[in-house]
Amino acid sequence: MFSLNDYNGSPLSDAQLTARHINEPLYEISQIKGTSETHPSLSPNDEFAGFELWNYTLSADFERPNNMKGSYVRSALLDGLSFAKAGRMNPFQYGFIGDTDTHNAAASNEEFNYTGKFAFETDPSHRLNGLPGQPAGQTQQVREFSTGGLAGVWATQNTREGIFAAMQRKETFGTSGTHVKVRFFGAWDFAGVEHSGDWIRAGYARGVPMGSELRDAPEGKAPTFIVWALKDPNSGNLDRVQIVKGWVDAEGTQHERIYNVAWSGRRTLDEVGNLPSVGNTVDVKTATYVNSIGNAELFSVWTDPAFDAALHAFYYVRAIEIPTPRWSTRDAVALGIDIPGGLPESITERAWSSPIWYVP
């Protein structure tokens, strides 16, 4: 997906970089075949990197790939910064959306209303146990399907033209299927916004929305971001909201760091910025949970504490729910069987904003 070479093995030309930049404004970060934000082998310090990964090659022998490089969008965003640092076009300057990728005329985006990817998966036994004669590898692939993702679009009007214009400017976000809403603005000065009820207007008037660039850093200023997330009324409360930052240093080395910027409860960050777990209310025997933990809404105004005006960087929001039962847990309870195949009992649904890029 994100190879740095063309089909002939040659480095991407300037024309190819420009074509990708123009023709690929958005990237599908979540769908029924899993998420493609990042992978634990690529982001070993990201405690949430292992979420709903469908690690297979599309082949008859159900192989799992050995090399994850070039398959996940966070590393692609970093490669895009490397191109930009070299004075070339950034071919991987993507906004984010989610999508379903189902083939049965159903969205299948909800864990509690999951009907699978294909028509035969409307039966929970077929989803978990496979069809008669189905190869075991294929049955396991179906078990590891996620719910479909969703796309969120901040359009100025609910028309085809308005929605497509918002997608073109990348004012979009993706979710793992949950109806979480996310807003994200960046600026050089959002002083006082946290005490204002009109922060959306301030976000547009004094800054830029998700999918945009920040340029012309004032002397001594670091970028400041407005971050907001609202829960899905039919899903789990919000655990936390994070900002994922990526940058390329003066020597060309790529870096990433995750900042917890808003969270539920009275938890406190440790000395390196990590946050204790929110807990887990899932009852596996009944495939239920309670919203006794987490928040309905999270808001923060956050300034990058390690900004270097000379370095290209990106920032995006990741909003994470409290644990809720995975669809396979619900199906296992309905069928009266154990959860098969080493599947997780619960998952933490999430939403991702499109990035904001800093360009020196």
C-alpha positions, 0 to 999 in steps of 0.5 A: 500500500505504502511502498516507497518504490513503484511496480518496477522497483524504482524509487517513486518519481516526482510525478508519481509523488504528486499524483498520489498527493492529488488523487489520494486525499483520504485513507480507510483506517478501519473496516471489517478486515481490521484496522490499519493505523499501526502494528505493535511491531511498528509502534512498540511503545503504543499500548493500544497498537494491537487493536483489531488487526486482521493480519493475513495475506489474501491467499489460499493458504491463509498466511500471515505476513512477516513484514508489516512495513508499508501496510499501516498508515502511521508509518506512511505518515512518517514516510511522507514527512521524510519526503517533505523534509527532502523538499519533495511532495508528500504522497501520504498526506491522508485524511482518515475515514472508516468504511464497512467493506461488507458484501451482504447489504448490511453495515455490520458496524455494531458489536451488538448487531453484527451480521458479518461480511458475507451472506452466510455469516448471518448465522452466528454458528457460521460466523464462529464455527464456519460452514461444513467443509470450510478450511480451518484457516478460512474459519479463523479469518472470519472469526477475526473479522471486525465490525465495519468502520464508519466515516465522519464528515464535518460538512458545511451543508448536508448535500453531496457537494458539501460532503464531497468538499469536506472530504476533499479538504480532509475534514473527516474522521474514521471510527471502528464502527462506533458513533463517537464524534471527534473535533480537532483544531490547531493554532498558534494561540487558543488562549481562553478557549477552554473557558468559552462555550464557542470553541468551535467558532474559535477553532475556525477563526483562530486556527485550522481544522483537522486535515489542514496544515499549520505554517509560519510558526511565530517565534517562541510559539508551539502549536496548540490544539482543541480536542473534543470527543463525544460518546456513542449513546449506544456504546461504551463511555470514553476512556481517554483522548490521545494526540499521536505525534510524528516527526522527523528530526534533523538527521532524518530519523523518524519518531512518534509519541502518544500524549494522553490529553484528556481522560475520565476519572481521577487518574493521574499520569505517571512520570513518562505520561502513561495513564492507568487503565480505566478498568473493565466492566465486561461480564464475559458470561453474559456478554454485557457491560455497564457504563459505570466508568468513563465519561460521556464527553472529553475536552482539552486544549493542549500545547505540544511541550516538545515542539521544534519549529525546524522539524516537519510533524503531524498530529492526530486524535485518537479517542478510545472507549471503555472495554465492551464485548466483542461481537464474537463474545456475544455470539459465543454466549448466544450459542452457549459455547466457549469463545473460540480461536483465542479471540479477545473477550472485549475490545476498546472501540475508537475514533481517529481524526484526520491529522494536522500537519506542521510545515516549517 
